[in-house]
Amino acid sequence: MTVLQYKIDFALVLRVANANPNGDPLNGNRPRTSYDGIGEITDVCLKRKLRDRLQESGEAIYVQSDDRRIDEHRSLAERAKAVLGSKLGGPETVALACQAWFDVRAFGNLFAIKAAKKSKAKADVGDDSESDTGISIGIRGPVTLQSAFSIQPVEITSTQITKSVSGEGDGTKRGSDTMGMKHRVDHGIYLSFGSINPQLAERTSFSGADAAVLKAILPKLLENDASAARPEGSMEVLKLVWWQHPSKSGLCSSAKVHRSLAVDSEGNVTVTKIDGLTEEIIDGF
């Protein structure tokens, strides 16, 4: 496959209605917000959803979630050793990893693998500690994805809930675990930006065909992702805006491209034309 020959920028417009798009575990799982009430869905959360959709479409994924794991490997180290084998740590590791997994050649990865033997320095000084050395191989991917932020402050509704059955004690009285809270964003339009760098694509062999797969998957980002906090239909991708530059270096900065997009409170998008840049507005799935 031909390595990507042109720069790409993209934007995702998302709608949230009566859902918790990304709870903060350090804040009682309330939806993430800034001090001025702007809602946030972290880039880590978005990449997890993107990996899941790619995996569902048949792409090989290295960082699999436990509930969607399709192989027998229960850790990343096991999966890396099983696929890379004896080449792990050698000069061919990066090429093999990028060839094996879509998310590695797209987002990059840090392979931190514990070595089987103690370092020579420790052995020379007679160190009997159990601390082993290891290898760390960093791969920088061409696809970057920003956190999604609401275009206006969001209102959060918190509801106290109770369970009819206690999970503690002998069942004769309610335990502390019968009380809880649920939180939701009543309504919010979120916007996230991303980019694909062709110079970094050369290092991971990210191709034009890979970019086409990403373009096809992004409008389906929130499908098959329902939960009690995010019921079916409570979150959706409204629009994917896809800009293609005419060259590797790009016609202008990504920041300028992103500023050409305006989104109103209902999720309607307006794109200011930049001469020489090809833009496409794609409806969500």
CORBEL-V983320 format. One line per field, one symbol per residue. ss: DSSP state (2 for helix, 1 for strand, 0 for the rest). phi: phi as a letter, one per 20 degrees, with the letter a starting at -180 (. if undefined). Layout:
# CORBEL-V983320
ss->???
phi->???
This chain:
# CORBEL-V983320
ss->001000011111111111100011222001101000011110222222222222220000000002220000000222222222222000002222222202222221111111000002222200000000011111110011100111111001111111000000000000022211111111111111111102222222001222222222220000000000000000111111111100000000022222201110000011100000011111100
phi->.ffgdbfcdbbddddcclbdfafdfecmmfgfbefenffccfffffffffffffffeoffceeefgfcfdceeebfffffffeelffgnefegfffffffcffffeenadeddffedfffffffemfefefdeaccdeceeeedcefecffcgdedddceccdfceedmenfbfefeedacccbefaaddccdbbceffffffdmfdfffffffffegfdgdflcfbfecfgnecbeebddcddeebffnfbffffffffdccefdnfdcdefdgndedcddfff
